[in-house]
Amino acid sequence: GFDVTIIKGEGSATTISSYAAGAVNFAFSDTPTLILARSKGALVKVAGVIHDKSLYALGTLIENNIKTPQDLKGKRIGSSVGDASRVMFPAFAKLNGIDADSVRWVDMTPPARVASLVLGQVDAVMLFVTETPTFSAKAKEAGKHWKDFPYADYGLDLYSHGLLVRDDLITNQPDRVKQFIEATMKAWAWSIEHPQEALAIFLKHNPAVDPDQAREHFRIAIKHIMTDAAKREGIGYIDAEKMKRTVDFVSQYFNVQGVSLDDVYTNRFTPKLFPKETPF
């Protein structure tokens, strides 16, 4: 078994940089950000995708009158520097006819985003779709109304977060890698089939989180895991065609060169798991 210590990240770019440098044994991070990092020398692959459907999103308040992505011009957007949605914003902007340099970034830690938005210190924030129940509830408490722009609904449905493995571990410790990937994917499969029990475990370790919001977060996460591809090939499986689209897209929009399909992913360690969703 594994005696695991979970270290909180500060965005995918920071996580990948630390992981590539050997600061931790395994990591969970964003695939397009990994592709960018790979082009800069980070010898890391994704070895099991968790969020088959992209979770990137931008959120605001209806009161801020941002009705379309084009309304973001000149707006202040709150985000941590390494946030995956922020890293991918230039591509989102190009797809939707926005000058990426026309927005103003306000750097902040992830916990500061909600208050900054509600208090009017920023006009929008970067987030993952799974976080929308929390933002919506906090907006409602302040007498305001939440609105979000999921990137996947605006032309940017790429592979999102997955389990990362360094190339040196794949070469030198393949059995350990296999055990970790299998254990993690089995935990996800169990959680999908036993959502109430999984939520209880999560809330035990995160007592400050509102149970109703946690339930909604988890429902969204499962929706983005249990895609048609996952139901057909098993959760965690990486489809070569979709990964090629992801690599090609990042290469095109970020002028990345020298990163091949084989550089960024492997299905070598992914178990064949087909969990059945349990309503909750």
C-alpha positions in Angstrom: 0.0 0.0 0.0 0.8 3.7 -0.1 1.2 6.0 2.9 0.0 9.2 1.1 0.4 12.8 2.1 -1.6 15.2 -0.1 0.1 18.5 -0.7 -2.2 21.4 -1.9 -1.2 22.8 -5.2 -1.3 26.4 -6.4 -2.3 25.8 -10.0 -1.2 23.3 -12.6 1.8 25.2 -13.9 3.3 25.4 -10.4 2.4 21.8 -9.6 4.0 20.5 -12.8 7.2 22.6 -12.2 7.5 21.2 -8.7 6.8 17.7 -9.8 9.3 17.7 -12.7 11.9 18.9 -10.2 11.2 15.9 -8.0 9.5 17.7 -5.1 6.7 15.1 -4.9 6.3 11.5 -6.0 3.1 11.8 -8.1 0.9 14.7 -9.2 -2.5 15.6 -10.4 -2.6 18.3 -12.9 -3.9 19.7 -16.2 -3.0 18.1 -19.6 -2.6 21.2 -21.8 -0.5 22.9 -19.1 1.6 19.6 -19.1 2.0 19.9 -22.9 3.3 23.5 -22.5 5.7 22.3 -19.7 6.9 19.4 -21.8 7.9 21.8 -24.6 10.1 23.6 -22.0 11.8 20.4 -20.8 9.5 18.9 -18.2 9.8 15.1 -18.6 6.4 14.2 -17.4 3.4 12.3 -18.9 -0.3 11.9 -18.1 -0.9 8.3 -17.2 -4.6 8.3 -16.5 -7.1 11.0 -17.2 -9.7 12.0 -14.5 -11.5 14.9 -16.2 -12.2 13.5 -19.6 -14.3 16.6 -20.3 -12.7 20.0 -19.8 -13.4 21.8 -16.5 -12.0 25.2 -17.4 -14.3 28.0 -16.8 -14.6 31.7 -16.2 -17.2 33.1 -13.8 -18.8 36.4 -13.0 -21.9 38.0 -11.6 -24.9 38.9 -13.8 -24.7 42.3 -12.3 -21.3 42.9 -13.9 -23.0 42.8 -17.3 -20.6 40.4 -18.9 -23.1 38.6 -21.3 -20.7 37.2 -23.8 -16.9 36.5 -23.8 -16.5 39.7 -25.9 -17.7 41.7 -22.9 -14.5 40.8 -21.1 -12.5 43.6 -22.7 -11.0 45.8 -20.1 -12.3 43.7 -17.2 -10.4 42.6 -14.1 -10.0 38.9 -13.7 -8.9 37.3 -10.4 -6.8 34.2 -10.5 -3.7 32.5 -9.2 -0.8 32.8 -11.6 -0.6 29.1 -12.4 -4.3 28.4 -12.6 -5.1 26.1 -15.6 -8.0 28.1 -16.8 -5.8 31.2 -16.8 -3.0 29.4 -18.7 -5.6 28.4 -21.3 -7.3 31.8 -21.5 -5.3 33.0 -24.6 -6.7 30.0 -26.6 -10.2 30.6 -25.3 -9.8 34.3 -26.2 -8.7 33.5 -29.8 -11.5 31.1 -30.3 -14.0 33.7 -29.2 -12.6 36.8 -30.9 -11.1 38.4 -27.8 -7.7 40.1 -27.5 -6.1 38.2 -24.7 -4.1 41.3 -23.7 -7.3 43.3 -23.3 -8.1 41.9 -19.8 -6.4 42.9 -16.6 -5.2 40.1 -14.4 -5.4 40.4 -10.6 -3.2 37.8 -8.9 -4.6 36.1 -5.8 -4.8 32.8 -4.0 -7.7 30.5 -4.9 -9.6 31.1 -1.5 -9.6 34.9 -2.2 -11.6 34.7 -5.4 -15.1 34.5 -4.0 -14.8 37.5 -1.7 -13.0 39.5 -4.3 -15.7 38.9 -6.8 -18.6 39.6 -4.5 -17.0 42.7 -3.1 -16.4 44.1 -6.6 -12.6 44.0 -6.4 -12.6 42.0 -9.6 -15.1 41.6 -12.4 -14.6 37.9 -13.1 -12.6 34.9 -11.8 -11.0 31.8 -13.1 -12.3 28.5 -11.8 -13.2 24.9 -12.6 -16.8 24.0 -13.4 -16.8 21.8 -10.2 -16.5 25.0 -8.1 -19.6 26.7 -9.5 -22.0 25.5 -6.7 -19.8 27.3 -4.1 -19.6 30.5 -6.2 -23.3 30.5 -6.9 -24.2 30.1 -3.2 -21.9 32.9 -2.1 -23.3 35.2 -4.8 -26.8 34.4 -3.6 -25.9 35.1 0.0 -24.7 38.6 -1.2 -28.0 39.2 -3.1 -26.3 38.7 -6.4 -26.5 36.3 -9.3 -23.8 33.9 -10.6 -23.0 33.4 -14.3 -20.3 31.2 -15.8 -18.7 30.5 -19.1 -17.4 26.9 -19.3 -14.7 26.7 -21.9 -16.0 23.4 -23.3 -19.2 25.2 -24.3 -17.2 27.8 -26.2 -15.1 25.6 -28.5 -12.4 24.4 -26.0 -13.2 20.8 -25.0 -9.8 19.2 -24.5 -8.4 16.7 -22.1 -8.3 18.2 -18.7 -6.8 16.9 -15.4 -5.1 13.6 -14.9 -2.5 11.7 -13.0 1.0 12.7 -13.9 4.1 10.5 -13.9 7.7 11.4 -14.5 9.6 9.6 -17.3 12.3 8.5 -14.9 9.7 6.7 -12.7 8.2 5.0 -15.7 11.7 3.7 -16.7 13.0 2.9 -13.3 10.0 2.0 -11.1 7.2 0.8 -13.5 5.7 -1.5 -10.8 5.3 1.4 -8.4 3.8 3.6 -11.0 1.3 0.8 -11.9 0.3 0.3 -8.3 -0.3 4.0 -7.8 -2.3 4.5 -10.9 -4.4 1.4 -10.3 -5.0 2.3 -6.6 -6.1 5.8 -7.6 -8.4 4.7 -10.4 -9.9 2.0 -8.2 -10.6 4.7 -5.6 -12.4 6.8 -8.2 -14.4 3.7 -9.3 -15.4 2.9 -5.7 -16.4 6.6 -5.1 -18.6 6.6 -8.3 -20.4 3.5 -7.1 -20.6 4.6 -3.4 -21.0 8.4 -3.6 -22.6 8.9 -0.2 -19.8 7.0 1.5 -17.2 8.9 -0.6 -18.8 12.2 0.4 -18.7 11.3 4.1 -15.0 10.5 3.9 -14.3 13.8 2.1 -16.3 15.8 4.6 -14.6 14.1 7.5 -11.3 15.5 6.2 -12.7 18.8 5.1 -15.3 19.8 7.8 -15.4 23.4 6.7 -17.0 22.5 3.4 -20.7 22.8 3.1 -22.2 19.3 2.6 -24.8 20.4 0.0 -22.1 22.2 -2.0 -19.8 19.2 -1.8 -22.5 17.0 -3.1 -23.0 19.3 -6.1 -19.2 19.5 -6.7 -19.0 15.7 -6.7 -22.0 15.3 -9.1 -20.3 17.7 -11.6 -17.0 15.8 -11.2 -18.6 12.5 -11.9 -20.3 13.9 -15.0 -16.9 15.0 -16.4 -15.4 11.6 -15.6 -18.2 9.3 -16.9 -18.1 10.4 -20.5 -19.1 8.1 -23.4 -15.4 7.3 -23.9 -15.0 6.3 -20.3 -18.0 4.1 -20.4 -16.7 2.4 -23.5 -13.0 2.1 -22.7 -12.9 2.4 -18.9 -12.3 5.4 -16.7 -8.8 6.9 -17.0 -8.3 5.7 -20.5 -6.8 8.2 -22.9 -8.1 8.2 -26.5 -5.3 8.8 -29.0 -7.5 10.9 -31.3 -8.7 13.2 -28.6 -5.2 13.6 -27.1 -3.9 14.4 -30.6 -6.5 17.1 -30.9 -5.3 18.4 -27.5 -1.7 18.4 -28.5 -2.4 20.0 -31.9 -4.6 22.7 -30.3 -2.0 23.6 -27.7 0.8 23.6 -30.3 -1.2 25.8 -32.6 -2.4 28.4 -30.1 0.7 28.6 -28.0 3.3 28.1 -30.8 4.6 24.9 -29.2 7.1 22.9 -31.2 8.7 19.5 -30.8 6.1 17.8 -28.6 4.8 14.5 -30.0 1.8 12.5 -29.0 3.9 9.8 -27.4 5.7 12.4 -25.3 2.7 13.4 -23.3 0.6 10.3 -22.4 0.6 6.6 -21.8 -2.2 4.0 -21.2 0.3 1.4 -20.1 -0.7 1.6 -16.4 -4.5 2.3 -16.7 -6.7 -0.6 -15.4 -9.9 -1.5 -17.2 -12.6 -0.2 -14.8 -16.2 0.3 -15.6 -18.0 1.7 -12.5 -21.8 1.9 -12.5 -23.1 5.3 -11.4 -25.2 5.4 -8.3 -27.8 8.2 -8.0 -27.3 10.4 -4.9 
